[in-house]
Amino acid sequence: MYMYGHGMNGWGYAFMALGTLGFWTLVAIAAVALVRRRPAAGPHVPGPSPQQLLASGSRAARSDDDEYYRGLGTLEQGEPPHKTR
């Protein structure tokens, strides 16, 4: 037995479709937000500067002051070193 007037009409189906579309849109937005929110790799700890590396570990810093200062000047000017030999 059918009861006319108590079921969904065209507007009911339209609102149901819009509600379903809105729900799945919100689910997709939440999923994208969760994927993009990655935990940070940790605090950035800067390494030693090029000048500190030159002073601490280079052969030039331990043996020859002229070679050390030549390398330091190259770092400050940004020019490639010139071969003198």
PyMOL Python script that loads the backbone (N, CA, C, O; Angstrom):
from pymol import cmd

cmd.read_pdbstr("""\
ATOM      1  N   MET A   1       0.827  -1.160   0.000  1.00  0.00           N
ATOM      2  CA  MET A   1       0.000   0.000   0.000  1.00  0.00           C
ATOM      3  C   MET A   1       0.888   1.247   0.000  1.00  0.00           C
ATOM      4  O   MET A   1       1.800   1.362   0.819  1.00  0.00           O
ATOM      5  N   TYR A   2       0.624   2.168  -0.909  1.00  0.00           N
ATOM      6  CA  TYR A   2       1.407   3.385  -1.033  1.00  0.00           C
ATOM      7  C   TYR A   2       0.709   4.529  -0.342  1.00  0.00           C
ATOM      8  O   TYR A   2      -0.509   4.683  -0.430  1.00  0.00           O
ATOM      9  N   MET A   3       1.518   5.348   0.364  1.00  0.00           N
ATOM     10  CA  MET A   3       0.959   6.531   1.016  1.00  0.00           C
ATOM     11  C   MET A   3       1.558   7.754   0.346  1.00  0.00           C
ATOM     12  O   MET A   3       2.736   8.062   0.531  1.00  0.00           O
ATOM     13  N   TYR A   4       0.763   8.429  -0.410  1.00  0.00           N
ATOM     14  CA  TYR A   4       1.240   9.613  -1.104  1.00  0.00           C
ATOM     15  C   TYR A   4       1.283  10.789  -0.150  1.00  0.00           C
ATOM     16  O   TYR A   4       0.407  10.950   0.700  1.00  0.00           O
ATOM     17  N   GLY A   5       2.335  11.626  -0.303  1.00  0.00           N
ATOM     18  CA  GLY A   5       2.439  12.812   0.523  1.00  0.00           C
ATOM     19  C   GLY A   5       3.313  12.643   1.744  1.00  0.00           C
ATOM     20  O   GLY A   5       3.610  13.631   2.416  1.00  0.00           O
ATOM     21  N   HIS A   6       3.739  11.430   2.059  1.00  0.00           N
ATOM     22  CA  HIS A   6       4.586  11.240   3.235  1.00  0.00           C
ATOM     23  C   HIS A   6       5.998  10.772   2.871  1.00  0.00           C
ATOM     24  O   HIS A   6       6.812  10.542   3.765  1.00  0.00           O
ATOM     25  N   GLY A   7       6.299  10.629   1.610  1.00  0.00           N
ATOM     26  CA  GLY A   7       7.629  10.220   1.165  1.00  0.00           C
ATOM     27  C   GLY A   7       8.455  11.437   0.766  1.00  0.00           C
ATOM     28  O   GLY A   7       8.021  12.576   0.937  1.00  0.00           O
ATOM     29  N   MET A   8       9.651  11.185   0.232  1.00  0.00           N
ATOM     30  CA  MET A   8      10.503  12.276  -0.206  1.00  0.00           C
ATOM     31  C   MET A   8      10.049  12.744  -1.582  1.00  0.00           C
ATOM     32  O   MET A   8       9.689  11.939  -2.441  1.00  0.00           O
ATOM     33  N   ASN A   9      10.072  14.041  -1.770  1.00  0.00           N
ATOM     34  CA  ASN A   9       9.779  14.579  -3.086  1.00  0.00           C
ATOM     35  C   ASN A   9      11.088  15.009  -3.741  1.00  0.00           C
ATOM     36  O   ASN A   9      12.159  14.617  -3.278  1.00  0.00           O
ATOM     37  N   GLY A  10      11.027  15.791  -4.789  1.00  0.00           N
ATOM     38  CA  GLY A  10      12.225  16.236  -5.507  1.00  0.00           C
ATOM     39  C   GLY A  10      13.181  17.035  -4.642  1.00  0.00           C
ATOM     40  O   GLY A  10      14.396  16.883  -4.769  1.00  0.00           O
ATOM     41  N   TRP A  11      12.661  17.882  -3.769  1.00  0.00           N
ATOM     42  CA  TRP A  11      13.517  18.664  -2.887  1.00  0.00           C
ATOM     43  C   TRP A  11      14.232  17.781  -1.868  1.00  0.00           C
ATOM     44  O   TRP A  11      15.385  18.043  -1.526  1.00  0.00           O
ATOM     45  N   GLY A  12      13.583  16.773  -1.398  1.00  0.00           N
ATOM     46  CA  GLY A  12      14.210  15.851  -0.451  1.00  0.00           C
ATOM     47  C   GLY A  12      15.400  15.143  -1.069  1.00  0.00           C
ATOM     48  O   GLY A  12      16.450  15.003  -0.442  1.00  0.00           O
ATOM     49  N   TYR A  13      15.224  14.689  -2.328  1.00  0.00           N
ATOM     50  CA  TYR A  13      16.341  14.043  -3.021  1.00  0.00           C
ATOM     51  C   TYR A  13      17.474  15.034  -3.303  1.00  0.00           C
ATOM     52  O   TYR A  13      18.648  14.673  -3.226  1.00  0.00           O
ATOM     53  N   ALA A  14      17.126  16.276  -3.627  1.00  0.00           N
ATOM     54  CA  ALA A  14      18.145  17.297  -3.888  1.00  0.00           C
ATOM     55  C   ALA A  14      18.951  17.588  -2.620  1.00  0.00           C
ATOM     56  O   ALA A  14      20.179  17.660  -2.668  1.00  0.00           O
ATOM     57  N   PHE A  15      18.259  17.755  -1.483  1.00  0.00           N
ATOM     58  CA  PHE A  15      18.973  18.021  -0.226  1.00  0.00           C
ATOM     59  C   PHE A  15      19.790  16.815   0.226  1.00  0.00           C
ATOM     60  O   PHE A  15      20.868  16.974   0.797  1.00  0.00           O
ATOM     61  N   MET A  16      19.286  15.623  -0.024  1.00  0.00           N
ATOM     62  CA  MET A  16      20.049  14.425   0.322  1.00  0.00           C
ATOM     63  C   MET A  16      21.322  14.339  -0.528  1.00  0.00           C
ATOM     64  O   MET A  16      22.385  13.994  -0.012  1.00  0.00           O
ATOM     65  N   ALA A  17      21.224  14.648  -1.816  1.00  0.00           N
ATOM     66  CA  ALA A  17      22.391  14.620  -2.696  1.00  0.00           C
ATOM     67  C   ALA A  17      23.402  15.686  -2.273  1.00  0.00           C
ATOM     68  O   ALA A  17      24.602  15.416  -2.218  1.00  0.00           O
ATOM     69  N   LEU A  18      22.924  16.887  -1.978  1.00  0.00           N
ATOM     70  CA  LEU A  18      23.841  17.953  -1.543  1.00  0.00           C
ATOM     71  C   LEU A  18      24.482  17.622  -0.196  1.00  0.00           C
ATOM     72  O   LEU A  18      25.664  17.900   0.007  1.00  0.00           O
ATOM     73  N   GLY A  19      23.739  17.049   0.701  1.00  0.00           N
ATOM     74  CA  GLY A  19      24.293  16.660   1.995  1.00  0.00           C
ATOM     75  C   GLY A  19      25.362  15.590   1.857  1.00  0.00           C
ATOM     76  O   GLY A  19      26.403  15.645   2.511  1.00  0.00           O
ATOM     77  N   THR A  20      25.092  14.616   0.998  1.00  0.00           N
ATOM     78  CA  THR A  20      26.080  13.557   0.769  1.00  0.00           C
ATOM     79  C   THR A  20      27.342  14.129   0.122  1.00  0.00           C
ATOM     80  O   THR A  20      28.461  13.794   0.514  1.00  0.00           O
ATOM     81  N   LEU A  21      27.146  14.995  -0.871  1.00  0.00           N
ATOM     82  CA  LEU A  21      28.292  15.627  -1.525  1.00  0.00           C
ATOM     83  C   LEU A  21      29.087  16.476  -0.531  1.00  0.00           C
ATOM     84  O   LEU A  21      30.317  16.445  -0.541  1.00  0.00           O
ATOM     85  N   GLY A  22      28.407  17.223   0.316  1.00  0.00           N
ATOM     86  CA  GLY A  22      29.092  18.027   1.326  1.00  0.00           C
ATOM     87  C   GLY A  22      29.851  17.180   2.332  1.00  0.00           C
ATOM     88  O   GLY A  22      30.964  17.528   2.726  1.00  0.00           O
ATOM     89  N   PHE A  23      29.255  16.065   2.752  1.00  0.00           N
ATOM     90  CA  PHE A  23      29.920  15.173   3.698  1.00  0.00           C
ATOM     91  C   PHE A  23      31.220  14.625   3.116  1.00  0.00           C
ATOM     92  O   PHE A  23      32.262  14.672   3.769  1.00  0.00           O
ATOM     93  N   TRP A  24      31.163  14.106   1.888  1.00  0.00           N
ATOM     94  CA  TRP A  24      32.364  13.527   1.291  1.00  0.00           C
ATOM     95  C   TRP A  24      33.405  14.589   0.951  1.00  0.00           C
ATOM     96  O   TRP A  24      34.602  14.301   0.934  1.00  0.00           O
ATOM     97  N   THR A  25      32.962  15.803   0.683  1.00  0.00           N
ATOM     98  CA  THR A  25      33.912  16.902   0.475  1.00  0.00           C
ATOM     99  C   THR A  25      34.665  17.198   1.766  1.00  0.00           C
ATOM    100  O   THR A  25      35.881  17.389   1.748  1.00  0.00           O
ATOM    101  N   LEU A  26      33.951  17.235   2.879  1.00  0.00           N
ATOM    102  CA  LEU A  26      34.612  17.464   4.173  1.00  0.00           C
ATOM    103  C   LEU A  26      35.563  16.333   4.531  1.00  0.00           C
ATOM    104  O   LEU A  26      36.635  16.578   5.084  1.00  0.00           O
ATOM    105  N   VAL A  27      35.186  15.102   4.223  1.00  0.00           N
ATOM    106  CA  VAL A  27      36.080  13.960   4.479  1.00  0.00           C
ATOM    107  C   VAL A  27      37.350  14.091   3.641  1.00  0.00           C
ATOM    108  O   VAL A  27      38.450  13.850   4.139  1.00  0.00           O
ATOM    109  N   ALA A  28      37.203  14.470   2.374  1.00  0.00           N
ATOM    110  CA  ALA A  28      38.378  14.626   1.503  1.00  0.00           C
ATOM    111  C   ALA A  28      39.276  15.762   1.985  1.00  0.00           C
ATOM    112  O   ALA A  28      40.499  15.626   1.978  1.00  0.00           O
ATOM    113  N   ILE A  29      38.686  16.873   2.402  1.00  0.00           N
ATOM    114  CA  ILE A  29      39.482  18.002   2.899  1.00  0.00           C
ATOM    115  C   ILE A  29      40.238  17.610   4.165  1.00  0.00           C
ATOM    116  O   ILE A  29      41.403  17.973   4.330  1.00  0.00           O
ATOM    117  N   ALA A  30      39.586  16.877   5.053  1.00  0.00           N
ATOM    118  CA  ALA A  30      40.257  16.433   6.279  1.00  0.00           C
ATOM    119  C   ALA A  30      41.397  15.476   5.965  1.00  0.00           C
ATOM    120  O   ALA A  30      42.450  15.541   6.600  1.00  0.00           O
ATOM    121  N   ALA A  31      41.202  14.587   4.993  1.00  0.00           N
ATOM    122  CA  ALA A  31      42.269  13.652   4.624  1.00  0.00           C
ATOM    123  C   ALA A  31      43.464  14.385   4.032  1.00  0.00           C
ATOM    124  O   ALA A  31      44.609  14.067   4.355  1.00  0.00           O
ATOM    125  N   VAL A  32      43.211  15.354   3.177  1.00  0.00           N
ATOM    126  CA  VAL A  32      44.310  16.135   2.590  1.00  0.00           C
ATOM    127  C   VAL A  32      45.044  16.917   3.671  1.00  0.00           C
ATOM    128  O   VAL A  32      46.272  16.993   3.653  1.00  0.00           O
ATOM    129  N   ALA A  33      44.309  17.493   4.603  1.00  0.00           N
ATOM    130  CA  ALA A  33      44.941  18.257   5.685  1.00  0.00           C
ATOM    131  C   ALA A  33      45.811  17.355   6.557  1.00  0.00           C
ATOM    132  O   ALA A  33      46.881  17.773   7.000  1.00  0.00           O
ATOM    133  N   LEU A  34      45.371  16.134   6.805  1.00  0.00           N
ATOM    134  CA  LEU A  34      46.167  15.217   7.618  1.00  0.00           C
ATOM    135  C   LEU A  34      47.420  14.758   6.890  1.00  0.00           C
ATOM    136  O   LEU A  34      48.469  14.587   7.511  1.00  0.00           O
ATOM    137  N   VAL A  35      47.325  14.558   5.591  1.00  0.00           N
ATOM    138  CA  VAL A  35      48.487  14.115   4.815  1.00  0.00           C
ATOM    139  C   VAL A  35      49.516  15.234   4.720  1.00  0.00           C
ATOM    140  O   VAL A  35      50.718  14.988   4.826  1.00  0.00           O
ATOM    141  N   ARG A  36      49.050  16.451   4.521  1.00  0.00           N
ATOM    142  CA  ARG A  36      49.991  17.570   4.375  1.00  0.00           C
ATOM    143  C   ARG A  36      50.630  17.980   5.690  1.00  0.00           C
ATOM    144  O   ARG A  36      51.702  18.584   5.684  1.00  0.00           O
ATOM    145  N   ARG A  37      50.007  17.670   6.807  1.00  0.00           N
ATOM    146  CA  ARG A  37      50.556  18.047   8.107  1.00  0.00           C
ATOM    147  C   ARG A  37      51.510  16.966   8.590  1.00  0.00           C
ATOM    148  O   ARG A  37      51.170  16.144   9.441  1.00  0.00           O
ATOM    149  N   ARG A  38      52.688  16.987   8.036  1.00  0.00           N
ATOM    150  CA  ARG A  38      53.707  16.010   8.417  1.00  0.00           C
ATOM    151  C   ARG A  38      54.506  16.558   9.585  1.00  0.00           C
ATOM    152  O   ARG A  38      54.719  17.767   9.680  1.00  0.00           O
ATOM    153  N   PRO A  39      54.943  15.692  10.460  1.00  0.00           N
ATOM    154  CA  PRO A  39      55.761  16.189  11.574  1.00  0.00           C
ATOM    155  C   PRO A  39      57.107  16.706  11.070  1.00  0.00           C
ATOM    156  O   PRO A  39      57.668  16.193  10.102  1.00  0.00           O
ATOM    157  N   ALA A  40      57.594  17.704  11.730  1.00  0.00           N
ATOM    158  CA  ALA A  40      58.885  18.285  11.345  1.00  0.00           C
ATOM    159  C   ALA A  40      59.999  17.290  11.613  1.00  0.00           C
ATOM    160  O   ALA A  40      59.886  16.425  12.481  1.00  0.00           O
ATOM    161  N   ALA A  41      61.063  17.425  10.863  1.00  0.00           N
ATOM    162  CA  ALA A  41      62.200  16.523  10.992  1.00  0.00           C
ATOM    163  C   ALA A  41      62.989  16.792  12.271  1.00  0.00           C
ATOM    164  O   ALA A  41      63.878  16.017  12.622  1.00  0.00           O
ATOM    165  N   GLY A  42      62.683  17.848  12.947  1.00  0.00           N
ATOM    166  CA  GLY A  42      63.403  18.202  14.165  1.00  0.00           C
ATOM    167  C   GLY A  42      63.987  19.590  14.020  1.00  0.00           C
ATOM    168  O   GLY A  42      63.913  20.191  12.949  1.00  0.00           O
ATOM    169  N   PRO A  43      64.557  20.093  15.072  1.00  0.00           N
ATOM    170  CA  PRO A  43      65.120  21.443  14.992  1.00  0.00           C
ATOM    171  C   PRO A  43      66.333  21.456  14.064  1.00  0.00           C
ATOM    172  O   PRO A  43      67.140  20.526  14.041  1.00  0.00           O
ATOM    173  N   HIS A  44      66.430  22.529  13.312  1.00  0.00           N
ATOM    174  CA  HIS A  44      67.559  22.676  12.386  1.00  0.00           C
ATOM    175  C   HIS A  44      68.777  23.150  13.171  1.00  0.00           C
ATOM    176  O   HIS A  44      68.760  24.210  13.797  1.00  0.00           O
ATOM    177  N   VAL A  45      69.809  22.363  13.124  1.00  0.00           N
ATOM    178  CA  VAL A  45      71.059  22.715  13.795  1.00  0.00           C
ATOM    179  C   VAL A  45      72.062  23.066  12.711  1.00  0.00           C
ATOM    180  O   VAL A  45      72.491  22.195  11.954  1.00  0.00           O
ATOM    181  N   PRO A  46      72.437  24.331  12.632  1.00  0.00           N
ATOM    182  CA  PRO A  46      73.373  24.715  11.572  1.00  0.00           C
ATOM    183  C   PRO A  46      74.753  24.115  11.808  1.00  0.00           C
ATOM    184  O   PRO A  46      75.217  24.011  12.944  1.00  0.00           O
ATOM    185  N   GLY A  47      75.384  23.731  10.740  1.00  0.00           N
ATOM    186  CA  GLY A  47      76.724  23.178  10.822  1.00  0.00           C
ATOM    187  C   GLY A  47      77.755  24.295  10.886  1.00  0.00           C
ATOM    188  O   GLY A  47      77.404  25.475  10.900  1.00  0.00           O
ATOM    189  N   PRO A  48      78.992  23.926  10.924  1.00  0.00           N
ATOM    190  CA  PRO A  48      80.040  24.956  10.969  1.00  0.00           C
ATOM    191  C   PRO A  48      80.098  25.723   9.656  1.00  0.00           C
ATOM    192  O   PRO A  48      79.773  25.197   8.592  1.00  0.00           O
ATOM    193  N   SER A  49      80.518  26.973   9.757  1.00  0.00           N
ATOM    194  CA  SER A  49      80.644  27.804   8.562  1.00  0.00           C
ATOM    195  C   SER A  49      81.843  27.329   7.750  1.00  0.00           C
ATOM    196  O   SER A  49      82.703  26.621   8.273  1.00  0.00           O
ATOM    197  N   PRO A  50      81.907  27.711   6.479  1.00  0.00           N
ATOM    198  CA  PRO A  50      83.074  27.321   5.679  1.00  0.00           C
ATOM    199  C   PRO A  50      84.393  27.821   6.273  1.00  0.00           C
ATOM    200  O   PRO A  50      85.420  27.151   6.174  1.00  0.00           O
ATOM    201  N   GLN A  51      84.353  29.010   6.893  1.00  0.00           N
ATOM    202  CA  GLN A  51      85.570  29.534   7.515  1.00  0.00           C
ATOM    203  C   GLN A  51      85.999  28.666   8.697  1.00  0.00           C
ATOM    204  O   GLN A  51      87.189  28.426   8.901  1.00  0.00           O
ATOM    205  N   GLN A  52      85.028  28.202   9.467  1.00  0.00           N
ATOM    206  CA  GLN A  52      85.366  27.334  10.598  1.00  0.00           C
ATOM    207  C   GLN A  52      85.917  26.000  10.108  1.00  0.00           C
ATOM    208  O   GLN A  52      86.847  25.458  10.705  1.00  0.00           O
ATOM    209  N   LEU A  53      85.356  25.469   9.036  1.00  0.00           N
ATOM    210  CA  LEU A  53      85.891  24.220   8.479  1.00  0.00           C
ATOM    211  C   LEU A  53      87.316  24.400   7.984  1.00  0.00           C
ATOM    212  O   LEU A  53      88.172  23.540   8.188  1.00  0.00           O
ATOM    213  N   LEU A  54      87.558  25.527   7.331  1.00  0.00           N
ATOM    214  CA  LEU A  54      88.903  25.793   6.824  1.00  0.00           C
ATOM    215  C   LEU A  54      89.888  25.907   7.986  1.00  0.00           C
ATOM    216  O   LEU A  54      91.007  25.400   7.909  1.00  0.00           O
ATOM    217  N   ALA A  55      89.474  26.566   9.050  1.00  0.00           N
ATOM    218  CA  ALA A  55      90.370  26.772  10.184  1.00  0.00           C
ATOM    219  C   ALA A  55      90.592  25.495  10.984  1.00  0.00           C
ATOM    220  O   ALA A  55      91.682  25.291  11.518  1.00  0.00           O
ATOM    221  N   SER A  56      89.597  24.643  11.076  1.00  0.00           N
ATOM    222  CA  SER A  56      89.722  23.501  11.981  1.00  0.00           C
ATOM    223  C   SER A  56      90.338  22.265  11.331  1.00  0.00           C
ATOM    224  O   SER A  56      91.127  21.567  11.968  1.00  0.00           O
ATOM    225  N   GLY A  57      89.999  21.987  10.100  1.00  0.00           N
ATOM    226  CA  GLY A  57      90.419  20.699   9.579  1.00  0.00           C
ATOM    227  C   GLY A  57      91.293  20.721   8.354  1.00  0.00           C
ATOM    228  O   GLY A  57      91.709  19.666   7.875  1.00  0.00           O
ATOM    229  N   SER A  58      91.576  21.866   7.848  1.00  0.00           N
ATOM    230  CA  SER A  58      92.308  21.862   6.589  1.00  0.00           C
ATOM    231  C   SER A  58      93.804  21.700   6.813  1.00  0.00           C
ATOM    232  O   SER A  58      94.350  22.070   7.852  1.00  0.00           O
ATOM    233  N   ARG A  59      94.418  21.156   5.840  1.00  0.00           N
ATOM    234  CA  ARG A  59      95.868  20.980   5.851  1.00  0.00           C
ATOM    235  C   ARG A  59      96.540  22.335   5.845  1.00  0.00           C
ATOM    236  O   ARG A  59      97.600  22.513   6.444  1.00  0.00           O
ATOM    237  N   ALA A  60      95.911  23.316   5.154  1.00  0.00           N
ATOM    238  CA  ALA A  60      96.495  24.651   5.054  1.00  0.00           C
ATOM    239  C   ALA A  60      96.521  25.343   6.409  1.00  0.00           C
ATOM    240  O   ALA A  60      97.472  26.061   6.716  1.00  0.00           O
ATOM    241  N   ALA A  61      95.502  25.140   7.215  1.00  0.00           N
ATOM    242  CA  ALA A  61      95.458  25.807   8.518  1.00  0.00           C
ATOM    243  C   ALA A  61      96.511  25.258   9.454  1.00  0.00           C
ATOM    244  O   ALA A  61      96.969  25.967  10.349  1.00  0.00           O
ATOM    245  N   ARG A  62      96.901  24.021   9.270  1.00  0.00           N
ATOM    246  CA  ARG A  62      97.888  23.432  10.175  1.00  0.00           C
ATOM    247  C   ARG A  62      99.319  23.721   9.754  1.00  0.00           C
ATOM    248  O   ARG A  62     100.217  23.740  10.595  1.00  0.00           O
ATOM    249  N   SER A  63      99.547  23.947   8.460  1.00  0.00           N
ATOM    250  CA  SER A  63     100.934  24.019   8.027  1.00  0.00           C
ATOM    251  C   SER A  63     101.350  25.383   7.488  1.00  0.00           C
ATOM    252  O   SER A  63     102.418  25.882   7.840  1.00  0.00           O
ATOM    253  N   ASP A  64     100.538  25.983   6.653  1.00  0.00           N
ATOM    254  CA  ASP A  64     101.000  27.171   5.941  1.00  0.00           C
ATOM    255  C   ASP A  64      99.982  28.304   6.113  1.00  0.00           C
ATOM    256  O   ASP A  64      98.845  28.204   5.654  1.00  0.00           O
ATOM    257  N   ASP A  65     100.407  29.379   6.780  1.00  0.00           N
ATOM    258  CA  ASP A  65      99.511  30.508   7.005  1.00  0.00           C
ATOM    259  C   ASP A  65      99.110  31.182   5.702  1.00  0.00           C
ATOM    260  O   ASP A  65      97.962  31.601   5.557  1.00  0.00           O
ATOM    261  N   ASP A  66     100.036  31.296   4.747  1.00  0.00           N
ATOM    262  CA  ASP A  66      99.701  31.949   3.479  1.00  0.00           C
ATOM    263  C   ASP A  66      98.604  31.183   2.740  1.00  0.00           C
ATOM    264  O   ASP A  66      97.686  31.788   2.187  1.00  0.00           O
ATOM    265  N   GLU A  67      98.697  29.885   2.730  1.00  0.00           N
ATOM    266  CA  GLU A  67      97.688  29.079   2.047  1.00  0.00           C
ATOM    267  C   GLU A  67      96.337  29.190   2.751  1.00  0.00           C
ATOM    268  O   GLU A  67      95.292  29.210   2.100  1.00  0.00           O
ATOM    269  N   TYR A  68      96.362  29.262   4.078  1.00  0.00           N
ATOM    270  CA  TYR A  68      95.119  29.418   4.842  1.00  0.00           C
ATOM    271  C   TYR A  68      94.449  30.743   4.502  1.00  0.00           C
ATOM    272  O   TYR A  68      93.250  30.783   4.228  1.00  0.00           O
ATOM    273  N   TYR A  69      95.224  31.831   4.519  1.00  0.00           N
ATOM    274  CA  TYR A  69      94.643  33.139   4.233  1.00  0.00           C
ATOM    275  C   TYR A  69      94.215  33.263   2.780  1.00  0.00           C
ATOM    276  O   TYR A  69      93.266  33.989   2.484  1.00  0.00           O
ATOM    277  N   ARG A  70      94.879  32.583   1.879  1.00  0.00           N
ATOM    278  CA  ARG A  70      94.461  32.555   0.479  1.00  0.00           C
ATOM    279  C   ARG A  70      93.101  31.853   0.356  1.00  0.00           C
ATOM    280  O   ARG A  70      92.218  32.309  -0.370  1.00  0.00           O
ATOM    281  N   GLY A  71      92.951  30.743   1.075  1.00  0.00           N
ATOM    282  CA  GLY A  71      91.661  30.045   1.070  1.00  0.00           C
ATOM    283  C   GLY A  71      90.566  30.862   1.716  1.00  0.00           C
ATOM    284  O   GLY A  71      89.424  30.850   1.255  1.00  0.00           O
ATOM    285  N   LEU A  72      90.904  31.576   2.785  1.00  0.00           N
ATOM    286  CA  LEU A  72      89.934  32.438   3.451  1.00  0.00           C
ATOM    287  C   LEU A  72      89.508  33.579   2.529  1.00  0.00           C
ATOM    288  O   LEU A  72      88.329  33.930   2.479  1.00  0.00           O
ATOM    289  N   GLY A  73      90.451  34.148   1.812  1.00  0.00           N
ATOM    290  CA  GLY A  73      90.122  35.207   0.851  1.00  0.00           C
ATOM    291  C   GLY A  73      89.240  34.686  -0.271  1.00  0.00           C
ATOM    292  O   GLY A  73      88.338  35.383  -0.733  1.00  0.00           O
ATOM    293  N   THR A  74      89.498  33.470  -0.704  1.00  0.00           N
ATOM    294  CA  THR A  74      88.663  32.859  -1.741  1.00  0.00           C
ATOM    295  C   THR A  74      87.240  32.678  -1.245  1.00  0.00           C
ATOM    296  O   THR A  74      86.290  32.916  -1.991  1.00  0.00           O
ATOM    297  N   LEU A  75      87.079  32.260   0.006  1.00  0.00           N
ATOM    298  CA  LEU A  75      85.733  32.098   0.562  1.00  0.00           C
ATOM    299  C   LEU A  75      85.010  33.437   0.645  1.00  0.00           C
ATOM    300  O   LEU A  75      83.814  33.514   0.364  1.00  0.00           O
ATOM    301  N   GLU A  76      85.721  34.488   1.027  1.00  0.00           N
ATOM    302  CA  GLU A  76      85.079  35.790   1.186  1.00  0.00           C
ATOM    303  C   GLU A  76      84.749  36.430  -0.157  1.00  0.00           C
ATOM    304  O   GLU A  76      83.724  37.101  -0.277  1.00  0.00           O
ATOM    305  N   GLN A  77      85.587  36.240  -1.162  1.00  0.00           N
ATOM    306  CA  GLN A  77      85.355  36.856  -2.475  1.00  0.00           C
ATOM    307  C   GLN A  77      84.462  36.006  -3.363  1.00  0.00           C
ATOM    308  O   GLN A  77      83.843  36.520  -4.294  1.00  0.00           O
ATOM    309  N   GLY A  78      84.391  34.720  -3.087  1.00  0.00           N
ATOM    310  CA  GLY A  78      83.557  33.831  -3.887  1.00  0.00           C
ATOM    311  C   GLY A  78      84.176  33.445  -5.209  1.00  0.00           C
ATOM    312  O   GLY A  78      83.479  32.959  -6.099  1.00  0.00           O
ATOM    313  N   GLU A  79      85.476  33.652  -5.355  1.00  0.00           N
ATOM    314  CA  GLU A  79      86.155  33.287  -6.591  1.00  0.00           C
ATOM    315  C   GLU A  79      86.766  31.900  -6.453  1.00  0.00           C
ATOM    316  O   GLU A  79      87.185  31.517  -5.361  1.00  0.00           O
ATOM    317  N   PRO A  80      86.821  31.152  -7.529  1.00  0.00           N
ATOM    318  CA  PRO A  80      87.479  29.850  -7.448  1.00  0.00           C
ATOM    319  C   PRO A  80      88.978  30.023  -7.241  1.00  0.00           C
ATOM    320  O   PRO A  80      89.553  31.012  -7.695  1.00  0.00           O
ATOM    321  N   PRO A  81      89.604  29.094  -6.575  1.00  0.00           N
ATOM    322  CA  PRO A  81      91.052  29.223  -6.330  1.00  0.00           C
ATOM    323  C   PRO A  81      91.836  29.117  -7.628  1.00  0.00           C
ATOM    324  O   PRO A  81      91.459  28.388  -8.546  1.00  0.00           O
ATOM    325  N   HIS A  82      92.935  29.860  -7.683  1.00  0.00           N
ATOM    326  CA  HIS A  82      93.819  29.831  -8.854  1.00  0.00           C
ATOM    327  C   HIS A  82      94.976  28.877  -8.580  1.00  0.00           C
ATOM    328  O   HIS A  82      95.574  28.898  -7.504  1.00  0.00           O
ATOM    329  N   LYS A  83      95.274  28.060  -9.545  1.00  0.00           N
ATOM    330  CA  LYS A  83      96.402  27.149  -9.400  1.00  0.00           C
ATOM    331  C   LYS A  83      97.691  27.918  -9.674  1.00  0.00           C
ATOM    332  O   LYS A  83      97.833  28.564 -10.712  1.00  0.00           O
ATOM    333  N   THR A  84      98.624  27.837  -8.730  1.00  0.00           N
ATOM    334  CA  THR A  84      99.889  28.546  -8.894  1.00  0.00           C
ATOM    335  C   THR A  84     100.998  27.604  -9.297  1.00  0.00           C
ATOM    336  O   THR A  84     102.095  28.054  -9.630  1.00  0.00           O
ATOM    337  N   ARG A  85     100.750  26.338  -9.277  1.00  0.00           N
ATOM    338  CA  ARG A  85     101.803  25.393  -9.597  1.00  0.00           C
ATOM    339  C   ARG A  85     101.657  24.840 -10.965  1.00  0.00           C
ATOM    340  O   ARG A  85     102.473  24.022 -11.391  1.00  0.00           O
TER     341      ARG A  85
END
""", "prot")
cmd.dss("prot")
cmd.show_as("cartoon", "prot")
cmd.util.cbc("prot")
cmd.orient("prot")
